[in-house]
Every structure is written in structure tokens, then in C-alpha cells.
Amino acid sequence: MAPTLLEEWMPAFLAQLAAPSARLTRAASSDGTPLLYVFDTERESFAEFLQDSDGWTVRQGGPVALWDDIE
């Protein structure tokens, strides 16, 4: 599943059922590259998404595999 699906209401609603305290965050790097993250401060976990030519690479950190739970 592409993380950009979380910008649509139904996938976002379903993701909130799996990770109620998680939040999607958009940012930009200093060179303007778009960055996309899901943070869950209650569970001290995150997922970082990097878009490449093949799709998305996900890097997760913290005690919970947050993106695995959402997917």
C-alpha cells in the first residue's frame, strides 16, 4: 500500500483503527524533496517513506512496526 493513500478519507479512517494515536506528517528537505512520515508519540514509533522509481521504501523505528500495523 502506498502511504499517499492515507490522504484519502477511507484509508485514513481504517489506519486510525489500527494505530489510533498515529499522525501522518508531510515535510520537505532542504533541497525541496517531499518527505512523508507517520509518527505515533504514544507508542514512540515512526515510519518514514521515501519514494523511488520502484515505489516506496519504508524505514521504521521504535518498539512497534507502525507501518506493518497500519498496512
Residue pairs with C-beta under 8 A, 6 or more apart in sequence:
1 11
1 71
2 55
2 56
3 24
3 36
3 38
3 47
3 49
3 56
3 58
3 67
4 36
5 11
6 12
6 15
6 24
6 38
6 70
7 24
12 24
15 22
15 70
16 22
18 69
18 70
19 38
19 40
19 43
19 66
19 69
19 70
21 40
21 41
21 42
21 43
22 38
22 39
22 40
22 66
22 70
23 38
23 39
23 40
24 36
24 37
24 38
25 36
25 37
25 38
25 39
26 34
26 35
26 36
26 37
27 34
27 35
27 36
27 37
28 34
28 35
29 35
34 51
35 48
35 49
36 48
36 49
36 51
37 46
37 47
37 48
37 49
38 46
38 47
38 49
38 66
38 67
38 70
39 45
39 46
40 46
40 62
40 64
40 66
43 62
43 63
43 64
43 66
44 62
44 63
44 64
45 60
45 61
45 62
45 63
45 64
45 65
45 66
46 60
46 61
46 62
46 66
47 58
47 59
47 60
47 66
47 67
47 70
48 58
48 59
48 60
48 61
49 56
49 57
49 58
50 56
50 57
50 58
50 59
51 57
58 67
60 66
60 67
60 68
